[in-house]
Amino acid sequence: MSITDFDQEQIEEMSAVELAYVLLEEESEPYDYQKLFARIAELKDMTPEEKKNRMTRLFTSLNLDGRFVHLGENHWGLRERFPLDQSDEDLSMTVQAPKRPKEMDDDEFEEDAVDGLEDIEDELDELSHEEDADDLEKGDNLEGFGTPGTPFEPEDDY
């Protein structure tokens, strides 16, 4: 049965898990969880507050419901579409992150990854120093530790 076979009242009465089943049943490919939830939220006309409250509940329900299988990289499919003799570990390899470009050899790929991490580290250091400078400009200090540059003098009220 397709989602178009249901009217809005029927959709409102259906649970999010049932809607997920219908959507996955009519799709031939696994669904990314974010897209699946967004489609369900759209169908049920959820408010932002409802989305926030129900997103993790649906994820938990998919995990507990034996009709669904997690395929890795946050993709979900219907268990009936995958052989029973495949382990969950095998299924998690069904959807994988993109691989490195073919024109890169292993050394280039590793060097590129290290460069990317160094760039991120540099950006974080820069942000940290900016935040420290902003705190000093504002005169922020920790209560009980005095102002920056002055020695700590404990109170006599011990």
N, C-alpha and C positions, 0 to 999 in steps of 0.2 A: 504494500500500500504506500502511496506517495504522500508527501506532506500537503500537496495541493488537494488531496481528497478530503481534508479536514477543514471545517469552517472555524472561524475565530473562537467561538464558544467552546468547541471541542479542544482546540489547542490550549485554551486557558485552563481547562479541566485536566489536561494531561500533565503528568509529572515531567520534570526536565529530563529524567533518565529515559522515559518513554519517547520523548521527542528526540533525544540523542539516538535512540535505537532506530527510529523511523528515518532520520537523516542519514545515518550510517548505512542503513539498509538500501536506500535509493542511490547512494554513492558507490562507485566501484573502487575508489581509492580510499586509503585511510584519511582521517580528518585531523588536522592540527587542532589541539584542544582549544586554543584561543579563538580560532575561527568557528569551531563547533559551538562554544559557549556564546559567542557573539550572535550567531545565527539563532540559537535558542532564545536569547534575550530579545532579539528583534521580533521573533514570532510571538513571544509572550508579552511583548511591549513592556519590558521591565524598566523601572526607574534606575538611575545610577546607584541609589542606595540598595535597591533589591539586587542589582548585579553584584555589588560588593559583598552582600551577605550570602549570596547563593553560589558564587563561583567555586569556593572550596568544597561546599557540600556536594555539588555535582561531581567534582573530581573524586571525592571519597566514594560516592555512589557508584561511579564507573569502576573503581577499583574493587568494590565489594560485589558487584553484579557479575556473575559468571558469563554473561552474554558478551561482555566487552573484553578486549585485550589491549594492553599497552604495547606499542610497537617501537618504542624508542623515540628520542627526539621530540617528546611530547605529542606523539601521534597516536590516535586510537582507531581501532577497527573492530569488526564483529568477529568473535571467536569462531563462529560457524564457517568463516571464509578461510580459515587457516587449519592445516592438518593437526589432528589431535596429538600426533606423535612428535610434533615440534615442541621443544621446551620453551619456557618463557624467555630464556636467554637467547635462543635461536630467533624468536620472534622480535626481540629487541633490536636485532640487526636488520630488520625489514626496512626500516626508515633510518637513514644515517645522515650525519652532517656532510656537507660537500667536501670532497677531497681536494688536495692541492692541485694546481694546474699541471697538466701533463708536461708542459715545456720546462718546468722546474725540476732539477734533480734534487735528491735528498738534502745535500748540503745547502743549496740555495733556499729550499723550503725552511729548513731549520734556522738558517741565518735570518730569513725574513721574519720568522716567528719571534726570534730573540730581539730583533730590531723593534718589532711591534710592542713587545713587553717593555723594552727600555724607554720607548716613547711614552707609554702609559705611566711608567715610573717617574719620568721627568715631569709629566703633566701633574701628577699627584704631588710631587715635591713642590712644584711651583704654586699649586693651590694651597698647600699647607703653609708655605712661607707668606703668601698673601693674607691668609687668615690670621696668622700670628701678627703680622704688621697691622692689620685692621684692629685686632684686639688691643694692641699697644696704643694705637691712635685714640681709641675710645676711652682708654684709661681703665679697661676691664682688668680686674684682678680677682684673685681668689680670696674670699673672706677669710681673715685670720692670717694671711700671708703678707700683708702690707702691700705697698706699691712696688712695681718693678724697680730694681736698683737699690732698694733700701734693705738693710739686714732685717731678719725676722727677730722680733723681740717678743717672747711669750708674756702673757699676762700673769699677774701674781695670784690669780684666783684659783689655784690648784687645790 
